[in-house]
Structure formats: C-alpha cells, structure tokens
Amino acid sequence: MRSMNPPLTRRQALAGLGTVTLGSLLAVCGGGDDPAPVATVDGGTATVEPKSTETATSGLFDDSSACTLTAEQTEGPYYFDADAIRSDIREDRDGTPLRLAIRVREAELCAPLADAVVEVWHLPGWYPGRTTYIHVKVHIDRQTVLTTQVYFDEETNGKVYAKAPYQPSRDQTNATDMIFDESLLLALREEDDGILGTISFDVRT
C-alpha cells in the first residue's frame, strides 16, 4: 500500500524540512531529548513528522570527544543534483548492509546543529585507483557547508571483501590512497545483519 503523501524532493528537503533519513542513515542533528523533524522516505513516497532519534542512537557517540573542524575533500566526478530522496541507495545490489549514524555539530560551540540535511552518495565496493569510501555533503540553511568523504578501517575492509559478491583484489588501500584522511574514518561495529558506522561532522556555520 502506498501513502497518499507526495514524493519528497531534494529541493524541499533543503528548504527546511529538517533532518532527512537517506537510505540506511540515522542523522543525529538535534540535541538532548528534543524531537527533531525527520523526513522519512519509503520507496517513492515521503512523510514528515516530529521524531526523536535519542533512543535509536543512545550511546553511539563519545560525548567526551573534542570538536575538531571536519576535513573537506573533493566532491568527485559522480555527484549530481538529484531531485528526489531515495529511502535505500543500495538499489538492487547485493552486499554487506551498512547503516550510518551521523552527528552534525557546530565546531566552535561543540553543540549539535538542528535541521541539518546530510546527503550521501556511493560507488559500491571499490574501483581502481581509490580505497573504499563514501561521499557526503552537509547542508545547513540551504547552504552546503561541508563536502567530504568517509572511510573504513582496513580490518573491516578485509572481512567484507573476503565475502561474495565482492572482489578482494583491490589495487589501493587506505595506506596507498592519495586522498585518504585518518580523521574521516568511521567508527564501526558489527550488527546482526551487517555493519553500523558512526561519525561526527563538526562544521563552521
């Protein structure tokens, strides 16, 4: 059964609908127990409702960690300004499921930023010339404030690529990749059906 709500476009999300759940993404952009407006997309439809992510993400982040301005990295050649927000960026590809929990903070105040939109796009697995990574953009108040990439530790890469349908013979690792930045490594933990990755993006608004 499909919802009667109209599809949510990327432009609507950036116009101020709040935190957007993209694919298997938990965007943690609110503070404390205050519910944040979350736009969730199910297939081709979307709804917007107040929703607290405190329970779902409790304990995922190290609250004692210091805020350090997140490093910016190249957008790359494959970004395009899509006019729709998908609920699942895996499409029909097989592989190890990955969920992301992302916290966006103002770097100088070290305080969570509400209503951030986190945009994710990804080339599945690896390709020649690069280590494994995911592209990210963080938008605040209809402005892009951060374009960067996030990475996986090599122990996790090795475990994942040892399984089908991946090809294990990579030509680049984190150590040999010319763009890799250790500060952009995801904190990873295994889940029953895959992997959970967490990271904080500290931005200057």
Secondary structure, 3 states (H helix, E strand, C coil): CCCCCCCCCHHHHHHHHCEECCCCEEEECCCCCCCEEEEEEECCEEEEEEECCHHHHCCCCCCCCCCCCCCCCCCCCCCCCCCCCCCCCCCCCCCCCEEEEEEEEECCCCEECCCCEEEEECCCCCCCCCCCEEEEEEEECCEEEEEEEEECCHHHHHHHHCCCCCCCCCCCCCCCCCCCCHHHECEEEEECCEEEEEEEEEECC
